[in-house]
Amino acid sequence: MLTLAKTEAIEGGIALIDKAPGEPGPGEISMRVEAAGICGTDMQIYKWAPRMARRMKLPTVMGHEASGVVEAIGAGVTRVKVGDAISLESHIYCGACHQCLTDRAHLCAETRYPGIDIDGCFARHVVVPEQIAWVHPRPIPHTVAAMFEPLGIAVHACGEGRGCKDLPVLINGCGPIGLMAVAVARAMGASTVIAVDPMALRRKAAADLGADVMLDPNDTDIPAAARDVTSGRGVEVSIEFSGTPAGFSNAMESLTKGGDFRLVGAPPHPVEIDLTVWLRQCPTVYNIHGRRVWDSWDKLWSLFDTGAVDIRSVASHHLPLSDAPRGFELIKRGEALKPLLIPE
C-alpha cells in the first residue's frame, strides 16, 4: 500500500513509499483510513526539530489524526467491532503508571504516539491499539471526524481553569488548533475573543469562526491592544498556541493580574522567560497536553453534535495521499490551514 513516511533525518526527508499492511495483534485493531490531517507535530517532524530527532526510528509512516472504519480486530478486543466508524486518540497510554492510575492518562509517563513511535495513519490501513479508538456515536463525515483529535485539544485548553464563560480570551497563534479554540471559546460563552496571528489567511479564518478582534503581531503591540479591548484591564485568559518566544511573551503580558495563562504551543528550542513579569502578573499557569481521555472527547462531541462548534472550514484542502508532499509545501508557504489526506 502507498504510505507517506519520514525517511531521512533532515528537513524535508519525507517520501511516498510502498509498505505491506500490518495485521492486528492482541489488543489491536486494523483501521481503513478514510481521512487524515497534517498537523503541527507533523510539520515539526518534517522540519526535523530536535525533540523529534531524538525519538523516531526511520523510516516511520507519519500521521496521527485520522478517521476511518475498523476492518479487523486482534485477540482480546472487546470495545470495538469490525465495521465501526472511529476516530483516533493519539495518546497510547500504558495504563499502569501513577498518572494513568490517577485518571490522568493524557499525562502518561510512557506515552507513545502513532506516526512517531509506531507507524501512523498516512496510509490506507493502520494498526493501532484498541484503547485509542473512539467510536462515532452517529454517522459523521470522515473529513470532519479526522479533526476531532485536535478539536479535543482546543476543548481541553478552553475548559481548563476558569473556562471561558463571560471572560475576555486571547488566542495567540491561529493555526488549526488555535482556530478551533476560537470557535470553542465562542461556544463556551467568552465575552470577547481576540485572535492573534501574523498570517492574513488565518486572521480571516478566525473572524469566520467567531473572533471579535483580529490582530497582526507584526504591526500591533499585542498587550497594549488587549488592554484597549478590555478597558485597560487585560484579558482574563491567554491561550498560547504559536510556540514562539514573542508569542509566549505577548500572551503573558496581555493578561490581567491573576489571569489564566494556558500553554499549548511547544517551541522546538528552549525559550528565555522573564520571571519578573510572572511575579508581577501572578498568573495561574496551565500546561495543556493533548486531551483528557475520554473527558475531552465527551465535551467536544457535545459541542459538535449540538451545532455549537463547526470546524469544517478549518480543512482548507482535501488531497489524495499520492499528493501528500504538496500538503506540507502548502503549509510552509502559508497557503493552507489544515490539509486533509484522502487515501486512494
C-alpha positions, 0 to 999 in steps of 0.5 A: 500500500502507498504510505507517506513516511519520514525517511531521512533525518533532515528537513524535508526527508519525507517520501511516498513509499510502498509498505505491506499492511500490518495485521492486528495483534492482541489488543489491536485493531486494523483501521481503513483510513478514510481521512487524515490531517497534517498537523503541527507535530507533523510539520515539526517532524518534517522540519526535523526539530530536535525533540523529534530527532531524538525519538523516531526510528526511520523510516516511520509512516507519519500521521496521527489524526485520522478517521476511518472504519475498523476492518479487523480486530486482534485477540482480546478486543472487546470495545470495538467491532469490525465495521465501526466508524472511529476516530483516533486518540493519539495518546497510547497510554500504558495504563499502569503508571501513577498518572494513568492510575490517577485518571490522568492518562493524557499525562502518561509517563510512557506515552507513545504516539502513532506516526512517531513511535509506531507507524501512523495513519498516512496510509490506507490501513493502520494498526493501532491499539484498541484503547485509542479508538473512539467510536462515532456515536452517529454517522459523521463525515470522515473529513470532519471526524479526522479533526476531532483529535485536535478539536479535543485539544482546543476543548481541553485548553478552553475548559481548563481553569476558569473556562471561558464563560463571560471572560475576555480570551486571547488566542495567540497563534491561529493555526488549526488548533488555535482556530478551533479554540476560537470557535470553542471559546465562542461556544463556551460563552467568552465575552470577547475573543481576540485572535492573534496571528501574523498570517492574513489567511488565518486572521480571516479564518478566525473572524469566520469562526467567531473572533471579535478582534483580529490582530497582526503581531507584526504591526500591533503591540499585542498587550497594549491592544488587549488592554484597549479591548478590555478597558485597560484591564487585560484579558482574563485568559491567554491561550498560547498556541504559536510556540514562539518566544514573542508569542509566549511573551505577548500572551503573558503580558496581555493578561490581567493580574491573576489571569489564566495563562494556558500553554499549548504551543511547544517551541522546538528550542528552549525559550528565555522567560522573564520571571519578573513579569510572572511575579508581577502578573501572578498568573495561574499557569496551565500546561495543556497536553493533548486531551483528557481521555475520554473527558475531552472527547465527551465535551467536544462531541457535545459541542459538535453534535449540538451545532455549537462548534463547526470546524469544517472550514478549518480543512482548507484542502482535501488531497489524495495521499499520492499528493501528500508532499504538496500538503506540507509545501502548502503549509510552509508557504502559508497557503493552507490551514489544515490539509486533509489526506484522502487515501486512494 
